[in-house]
Amino acid sequence: MWRIWKLYDPLRAMAIQGIFLFGLAAMIHLILLSTVRFNWLDGLSQTQYKAKTGTGSATPPAAPAVK
């Protein structure tokens, strides 16, 4: 392993890795923000989303009557 670090500068390698990971995280967040379902800033609430798409129940089921 030490031979690899003789070829590459560790500080530069870690800096490039950090920049790459930050860019990857930013890209994933921007992709999620561009969808209706996963936009947590300006998107629909879960109830509104379920009512709009017809998936699931928009309202919770009623409690059974107690006799």
Buried (B, 14 or more C-beta within 10 A) or exposed (E): EEEEEEEEEEEEEEEEEEEEEEEEEEEEEEEEEEEEEEEEEEBBEEEEBBBEEEEEEBEEEEEEEEE
